[in-house]
Amino acid sequence: MKMTSFTLLSLILLVFISFLSSQAYADSTQFVQCLKTKSIDPASISTVTYTPLNSSYTPVYEYSMRNPRFNVSNRLKPQIIVQPVSESQVQTVVFCAKKYGMRIRIRSGGHDFEGLSYSSTYDIPFVLLDMINLRAISVDPVAKTASVQAGATLGELYYWIYRASDTLAFPAGVWSTVGASGLLCGGGYGPLRRMYGLAADNVIDARIVDVKGRILDRKAMGEDLFWAIRGGSCSSFGVILSWKLNLVDVPKTVLSFTIFRTLEQNATKIIYPMQTVAPNFPNELEMRVRISTIQSNTSARADGKTVQFAVGGLYVGTGGVDEVLRIVQSTLPELGMVAEDLEELTWIEAIMISSFFNLFDDNYKPEDLLDRTFLADIPTKAKSDFVREPMSEQGLNGLWDKMLEVGVAETSVIFTFYGGKLDEYSESALPFPNRAGTLYMVYARVLWVGNTTEKLEWIRSLYSYLTPYVSKNPRRAYSNYNDLDLGVNDPTGSISYFDARKWGKQYYNHNFHKLVLVKTRVDPDNFFRQEQSIPTLSLWSDM
């Protein structure tokens, strides 16, 4: 039979693909063997190494997958999962991955908004370094410090601080299953942000495994790298092992509030002045607004939908109810706050049952913070923005109209107000640049249910709608709410600085260039690489 040139080309291509597949399989087999031969305790590392041939592979992989949106066939899963139980095993994984050309993804809590800590949009084999077994926490209430291994969650951190003291806290978020390490790597904010700054502002020291397999603390890594990992994407520079944190003072009791209003209750007239009033509250008072669609019998619409505004926050001062009422009633009378809106809680109660988030029910116990699967895993697509000039009433009303385009409870938008301590930091203090001059951060999400193509189109249209009202040149985004719509690195070859700058400046503004310089120095061959990792400079860079 005569073989055409097309058939011959197809056969060659098939053989080439088969060769590549066999090479990838050989590399993963050699990688596993390398783990055993290079490990101090070969038997131990074998028990925490999983391939798709292991029956435990899938449950291990899915256990810390907090966004089910990425448990799909078009995302590449790891060829190997390693859950190290010692720091030396992390060093071994880095050594063997380099030797056999395996890329690394690093997972702590699993809340990665694009699933990049445990899956890949590239068709390139990788090993998942799952830090779940390295989650020890020690708290020194006298020194007011905590040492936290990279695999710990915020809930675990909060629990052990609570066990040590009822007047110490750490200024991070409220979602207990979030990995403490991932949060710190992006900056990290929470209800104490206006009093004590970001979580990353309160890091005293860190330990990291670099590309050479060395364990470096702050002194050994140098101040530039220490700066970079506190808000500049840790996984671009190495593998974080642990953090030493500064703990902050809180009263024995705080005041929590959540006040609900709807469009029919003239909510726009509340939100419009709030944009400039809330950032200028005393540092002890923080405020957020969660905006969502609900079904209501008071709606003027034929479909019965309306927009609900949950105005919530915490007061961590000593002035009590009267002081909060004095502040809010005098500066934001449109809200109509009354004494009954305020609830006195301990700090641990405020973190767990503050009605703004409703994370735990009234039958909570602090030990629930230790449960890494206690909170629901919700499939979502999200975006972020920063607002530096107040939106007009017309702009706000247009936003409410956009939200009414989707189903009830299918979307939410949160305004988190800044100011306070955050205004005292320059943009270059950490890689996270959004400090002085920022009024509030916008977080928008849509549930990944039903017609997901339409949901993706909708949230992109919402993002487009907000363009005139949010930060510009560059338009800013929060790296912990990573968004692949902003751009991705090429999977192989030299990463174009010009292309990476498109998303890099949105996350880091002028700090992006310094991050690239640090990356070039500490990981010149770009071993720690993924879709939105910090690139290196090279002779082929088009900077």
N, C-alpha and C positions, 0 to 999 in steps of 0.2 A: 504494500500500500504506500502510495506517495505521501510524504509528510510535507505539508505546507509550511512556509516560513512562520505563519501565525501560530500553528500548532507547535512547532519547534520552540518558538519563543515562550509559549505558555508552559511547555514542559520544563524548560530551563528555569523559568520563574518559580514553578512548583517545587522543583528540586532545591532551589535557593531558599525558599521559605521553609521547607522541611529542614534544611541545614541550620537555618537560624533558630528554629524551634528546638532542634536537638541540642544546639549550643546553649540555649537558654536553660534547658533542662539539665544539661551537664554542669553549667555554672551553679545552679541551685543545689545540685547534689554535692558538688565540690564545696560549696559554701557551708552546707550542713556538716560535712566531714571536717572542714576547717574549724568550725565551732568546737567540735569534740577534741581535736588535736591541740588547739591553742588554749582551751579553757583550763583554768586551775582545777575545776571539778567537772570533768566530762559527763558524769552521770547526772549531775544536777542540771546542767544546761540542756541535756537531752530531754528532760522531763518538761521543760518549758519551751520547747521548739515544736512547732506544728506546721505540717504541710497539708495540702488538700487531701492527701491519702489518710490523714488522721481523722478519726470520727469526731474528735473534739475541735477540729479546725473551724467549722461553721459556728458553733456556739461561742467559741472564744472570739471569733471575728465580730460577731453581732452583739456581744454583751455590752460593749462600750460604744455602740453606734447610736448616737443620740438623735440623728436626723435620718429617718428611714428612707428619705428621698433618694439616697445614694446606694441603697441595697438593690442594685439593678444590674442587668447583664451588660450594659454598655459602659460600665465602669470596671477598670481592671482591678482585680483583687490581688493581695500579696501572694507571691509564690511561697513565702515562708513567714510565719509569725513567731517572734521570740518575745517572751515575757520575762526579762531578766530578774533575778532575785538578788543580784549583787552588782556593785558598780564595776567590778572587773569583767562581768559578763557583757556589760554595755561596751566596754573597751574592745572585747573580743568581737562583738558584732560589727563594730566600725572597722576593725582590722580586716576581718574576713570579707566584708562587703566591698571594701576597696580592692582587695586582692582579686576577687572574682567578678568585679564589674556589676555588683548588685547595688541599685540605689536604695535609699532608706527613707521611709516615712515614719514619723514619730507621733505616737498618740498618748495623751494623758487622760483627759476627760471624755473626748469624743464629740464635743459640741461644735466642731469645725463647720462653719456655715456652708462650705463647698465640699466637705468630705475629703479634703486633700491630706489630712493626717492619717488616713487609713485606706484610701483608694486613689486611683489615678485616671486622668483623661488620656494619658499617654499609653501607648502599647509597648511599654518598656518594663521588664521584670523588676520587682522591688521586694524588699523585706520590710515587714511592719515591726517596728520596735515599740512594743506596747508596754508602757511603764507602770502598769497597774500594780505590780508587786512591790514597787519601790515607792511606798506612800507613808513612811514613818513620819511622825510629827512630834516634836518636843517643844514645850512652852516654858519659858523662864519668866514668871510673873514679877520677879524682883527687877530683873534687867529690862523687862518689857520687850522681850524678843521671842521669836519662834523660829525653829529650824524645820523646814518642810521639804520632803523629798518630792521629786517631779511628778510622781503618779498620784499625789493626793488631790482630792476634790475640795472645793470651797466648804462644803458641808462638813467634811472631816476636819478641816482647819478650824472652822467655827466651833465645832463640838469640843475640841481639845483646848481651845482658848477658854470656852465657857467652863470647862472642868477646872481650869487653873484660876480663873478670876471672873467675877461678875461685873467688873468695871474696866475690862480691857477688850479691845476689838481690833479688827484689821479692816482697813478701808477698801473693800472690794465689793463684788456684786451680791445678789441675793439668790441666784439660781444655784441650789446646793450641789447639783451634779456636775457643774462646770469644773474642769480641771484647773487647779490653782496655777499650774505652770503655764498653760496656754493663755490664761487671762493675763498673767504678768508679762508674757511675751508681747502682748499687744498694747500694754498700758494698764488697762483695767480700771473701771469706774464703778461706783456704787453709791449708796445713800450718804456716805461720809465724805464724798468728793469735795464738797464746798468747805468742809471743815479741815480736812487733812490731805487733799489732793488725790492723785491716782494711786492705785495699788503699787505700781512700779516706782512711784516716788518714795515708797516706804520699804524698798529693798536695800539691805545693808551689805549683803554679800551674795555670791552665787558660786556654784561649782559646775563646770562644764567639761565634757569630753570633746576635745577638738579633733580636727581631721587627722592629726598624727596619733590619736589615741591617748593623748596626755590628759590627765585630770588637772584642771586649772581653777584656782580660786580667783577672787578679785585682784589680788596683788599680782598673781602670776599672769593673768590674762591681760592686765592693763586697763586703764580707764576708758579707752576708746571702745573696746569690745564689751566692757561692762555697761557702757552707755547703750551700745547697739542692742543688747539682748533685753533691755528694759523698754520694750515697745517697738522694736524693729524687726520682729520675726526671728525668734531664737533658732528655729530649725534651719535657717540659712547659714548658721555659723557653727553648729555643733549640736551636741545632745546635752540638754540641761539635766543635771543630776539632783540638785537641791538648791534651796534658797534660804537665806537668813533674813528675816523680816522684822521690821520695827512695828511694835504694837502701839495702839493709841488709846487714850483715855475716853471712856464714855460714862455717863451717869448710871446709877443703878436702875433708874427708870427713864424712859423716853416717852415722847408723845407722838402717836401715829394718827393719821387722818386720811380718809378717802371720801370725797364729796362727789356725788353723781349729778350730772346735768345733761340735758339733751338739747338738740337744736331748737326745739319748741320752747325751751326755757332761756332763750336768748344767749346761747353758749358762746357765739362768736364775740359778743360784747364782753365776755369774760376772758377769752383766750387772747384777744388782740392786745389789751394792756398787759396781760401776764407776761408777754414776750420780753418786755423791758423791766417789769417790776420784779419778777422772781429772781433774775440774776443779781439783783441788788438787795435782796434780803440779807439780814445778818448771816454770817457763815454757819451758825448753828441750825439754820432752817433750810431744808431742801424741799423742792417741789418737782413733780413730774405730772404729765397728763397722758393717760392711755385713752386713745380714741378708737372706737370700734362701731360696727353696725349692729343694730339690734332690731327686733320686732317690738312694736309699741302700739298700744291702742290710742295713744295721743298723737300719733304721726298724722300729718296732713296729706301724706302720699297715699295713692290708691293701693299700693302694695303693703302698706303698714310698716315700712322700714323707716328708721331714723338713725342718726348718729348720736352715740352716747359718749360723754366725756367723764372719765374717772380722774378727778384731780386729787392726787395723793402726795404724801411726803412724811417726813420725820422732823421732829425738833429734838436736838440733843443738847440743848442748853439747860440752864438751871432756873429760868424764869417762870416755868409752869404755864398752865392754861391761860392765865391772864395776859402773860407776855406774848404768847402766840396770837391770841385774839387782837391784842393791841397792834401788832405788826401787820397782820393780814387785813383786819378791818380798816386800818388807816391807809394802807397802800393799794389794796385790791378789794374795795367794798363790793364790786360787782359779783364776787364769788359768794357772798352771803354766808361766810363761815360763822358758826355759833359754837358754844361750849360743848354741846352734845356731839359735835363732829370729832372731837378729840378723845383718844383712848390712851390711857397710861399702860405701858408695857415694859417688861424688862428688855434689854437689848436682844437677848436670844429669842424672845417672843416676837419682837419686831421683825427680826430676820425671817422667822418661820411663818408667822400668821398675819403680818401686816396685810390689811384687806386690799391694798393696791394690787398685789400680785396673786393673793389667794393660793400660795404654793402648798400649804399644809392646812388640814382641817382643824377644827377646834379640839380634837382629841389627840393632838400632836404630843410627842415626847421628844426631848432633845436627841435621843438616840436615833431618831428617824434621819437625822442629818448624816449618819454613817451609811445609810442605804443608798448605794450608787444608782439604783434603778427605781427609786421611790417616785420620782416625778415622771410624768408621761413623756414619751418620745413623740415629737410632733413633726411631720414632714412639712417643710416650709421652704420658700424662696424669699430672701430678705435683701434689703438695700439700706444704705445709711447716707446721711447728709449732715452738714453743719450750717447753721444759720447765724449770720453776723449782722444782718439788718432785719428789723421786724417785718414780717409779712403783712401786707395790707389786708383789710377786712375782705376785700374782693378776692384776694388770693386765697385766704382761708376758706371762704365760702366755696371757691372752686375746688379746693382739696376735699371738702366734705362731699361735694357732688361726685368727685371721682370715687370716693369710698363707697358710695351708694350704687355704683355700677356692678358690684359683686354681691354675692349672697350674704345673708346674715351670718355673722361670726366667722366669716372666711378671711377677714383681713383685720389688722390693727396697726395703728401708727402711734408711736410714743415720742413725746417731746420731753427731753431731759434737760433741765435748765442748769446752766453753768454759773460762772461768777465765783465770788468768795475766794478761797485759797487758790483756785485755779488761775485767777487773774494775776497772781504773783509770779507765775512761771513764764519764762520766755519760750518762744516756739522751739528753740534749739536745746532746751534743758534736757529733754528726752526725744527719741525719734517721733513720738506722738506729738504733733505740732499744735493741736487745737486747744489753746489755752486762752490767754488774754485776747479779748475782742470777740470771743464766741458767746453768743446768747444762749443757744441750746443745740443739742444734737437731735436729729430726726432718725428714728428707726422705723422702717416700714416692712411689713411681711404679709405674705399671702399663703394660705394653706395649700399644700400641694395635693389637692383632692379634685375629683371630677375631671373636667377637661383641662389637663395641665398645660397644654399649649396655649389655651386662652388665658390661664392664670399667669403664665410667663409674659404673654403679650400685655396683660393688664398692668402688672407691676412695672414693666418697662415704660408703659404709657404714663403711669403715676410719676415715675422718675423723670420722664421728659417734662411733665407738667410742672414739676417743682423747679426746673432749671432757672427761671428768672428770679426765684426767691431765695436761693441758697448761695453758699460761698462760690466764688468765681476765681479763675486764673491762679491756681487751679480749683476746680470743683473738688471738694474734699470728701473723703470717706474714711471709715474706721476700719483699720486692718483686721481687727478681731471679728468684724462682720464682713469677711472677705467676699468678693463678688467677681466672678470670672467674666462678667460682662465688661468689666473695665479693661480687660486685656490679659493675655497669657504669654509666658515665655515659649520659645520654640523648644521642642522636646530634646533635640540634639544639636551639637555644634555650639559655636559661640553665641551667646545671648546678646542681641543688639541692645546697647544702652539706650538708644533713642526709642526703641519700641517699649522696653521695660519702663522707661520714664513716664509713659502715658498712664500706667496704673500706679507706678511708684510715687510720683509726685502727688497723686490724689490721696494716698495714704500718709505720706511723710513730708510733703511739700519740699522745702529746701534741704531738709535732713536726708533726703534720698541720696544725694551725691555723697555725703559723708558715709552713709551705710554702704554704698558701693566701694568706697575706698577701704573701709574696714574689712569688708568681705574679700576684697582682692588681696589684702595682706594675710588674713588668717586662713583662707580657703582658696588659694590662687587657681586651683584646677577645677573649682566649682563642683566639688563632690556632693555637697549638701544642696540638692537642686530639686525644684518642683515647679508647678505652673506659675506661681507668683513668688518664688524665692528671689532674694536680692542677687543680682548678677555681678560678675567680675568685669573689670576693665581688661581689655586685651589689645593686641596689635590690630585686630580686625574690628575693634569697636568703632561705631560711627558717632561717638560722642561729639 
